[in-house]
Structure formats: structure tokens, C-alpha cells
């Protein structure tokens, strides 16, 4: 994509809006709980150099499971930014998608084995699991779209 910024402005904005760190280790680090006390004034967390970047959102309350990975270069006095949005860890995305389905099967299996389960309990558990399935389908798409919109807005793409 073509950016309205020149390369100096782009590098300054990426420096001003990014907390330095490895985006793949942000969510799985055992010391990640201490990030709650860190600085969240910058919108991105990741690393970058003179031609590449890897960024994710800088949030401990609502982390995203996606990362923007790309590069930038000057061609004919225009800055071109090529990027892709990838899952930080594919196992997290698989877990989000399939855990509610596994829970649905397991809970219903337990309800079938127990003979005297009230219909209200059965209904409440199944409605909760159906809501979880819908939520886990919607949430990653919303997070990915939000990350891309924030990236495009800050870097004027």
C-alpha cells in the first residue's frame, strides 16, 4: 500500500507509537502478568528496524491474537508499505475456535449420563455454550479489523 508519509515521518511514527518487545512472547510469557503495570500510552507493541516491522496491540486487558508483519521501502519518492495480518500463535486461534464445541459435546455427554438433569440446567448450559461459540467466531474478526484500522490510521495508508 502507498503511504502519504515519507520514510522519515513513517520511522518517527513507528518509533513514537511502539513499545519495544517481541510480539510473539507478549501473551505467553510467564512474566506477562507484570505487564499490567506497564505503559499503555502507545498503541502498538513489537519490534522494527530500517525496513521491517512486527506489531501487535499494546494492551493487557484486551489482547489481540494477531500481529501485523511487513516491510516498507521507497520507490519513485513514494513510501510503499507491504504488510500481512497473521495469528501470533496458531494454537490460540484453534483453541478459540474449537474449545466451545468440545465443551458443548462434553457437557451434553455428562447430561445424558446423569439421568435426572432438570431441563432448565440443560437449557442454560447449552445457551451459554452457543453464546460462547458465537462470541469466539466474532471476537477474533473484530480484533483483527480493529488492529488493521488502527495501523492504517496512524501510518496514513
N, C-alpha and C positions, 0 to 999 in steps of 0.2 A: 504494500500500500504506500501511497505517496503521502508524506507528511508536509504540513505547512511550515514546519520549523526548519531551521538549518541545523547542521550537525552539532554546533556548539550549544545552541539552545536545547537540543534534544539531550545531550550529555548532561547539561546542567539540571534539566528537569528530572532525569532519571536519578541523578545523584541526590537532589533535594527531596524526592518522593519515595526513596527506597531505604529501608533498614537493611544493612548488610547481613547476610546469613544464607545458609543452604536451605532452599525451599523444600527439598525432599526430607530434611531432618526436622522441620518445624513441628509437625504433628506427632511424630513417632519418638522423639527424644524423651528419655526419662526425666530430663530437666525441663521439659516443655511447660510444666505447671508453674515454674518460676517466671515464665513469660507474661503471666497475668500482671505482674508488677512492672513490666517494661513499658517502653514508649510506644504509643499507638497514634502519634500525631501524623505519621507518614502513612500513606495508603498502601504501599507495597512492601513486601519482604522478599529478598532474594539477592542475587548477585549479578554482576555485569562487568564487562570490560570495554575495550575500544570498539568492538564490533558485534558483540553478542550480549544477550541478557536472558535471565530466567527469573520470573517474578510470580508471586502469588499475593493474596491479600494479607495485610498485616492486622490480624485480629485473633484474639484468644477466645472471645465469646462465641463468634460465629465463623469458624474457619472454613475455608473452601478446600475442596479436594482436587482442584485444578491449578495448573501452572501455565503461564504464558512463556513460551520458549521461542526465541527468534534472534534475528540479526538485523543490522542496519548498515547502509552504505550510501555513498554519494555517487550519483550518476547524472551527468549533464547538469550540475548545480542543483539537483533536487535530491532530497533525502528519501530513500526507499526503505521501508521497514517491512520485513517479512517475518511473520510470526504464526505460530500454531498454538492452540489451547489443548493441552494434554492432561490426563489424570496424573496427579502427583504419584500415587501408588494405585496400581490397577486392582489390588486386593481390596482396598477400601471401597471402590466403586462396586465391585462384585458383591461384597458384604452388604452394602446398602441396598442393592437390588434384590438379593435372594434371601436375606435373613427374614423379612416378614413372611415370605412364602413358606419357609421352613418352619417358622413359628406357627403359622396357620395349620400346617399339616400336623405338627406335634401336639398342639393344643386340642385339635379336633380328635386326634387319636386317643388322648387321655380322656376326653369327654365321652368317647364311645366305650372305653374300657370301664369307666365308672358308670354304674347303672342309674343312679338317682341324681342326675345333674339337673337342676331347675332350668327351664327354658330361658329365663332371664339372664342367668350366668352365661349360658351358651351364647346367647344373642349379644351380650355386652362384650365378651371376649372376641367374637368374630367381627363385630363392628369396629372395635379398636384395631384389630389386625388389618381389616380392609382400609381403614383410615391410614394406618402406617404404610401400607403398600402404595397408596395414592401419594402420600407425602414423600416417600423415598423416590418416587418417579419424578415428582415435580421439583423437589429441592435442588438436586444437582444441576438441572437445566437452568433454574433461576440463578444459582451461584455462578455458573459458567457465563451466562449472559451478563450478569452484573459485573463480573471481572473484566469482560471484554469492553463493556461500555465505559467503565472507569478508565481503562487503558487508552481507549480511543479519545476520550475527553481530555485527559491530561496531556497526551502527546499529539493532539490535533491531527488525527488520521482521518 
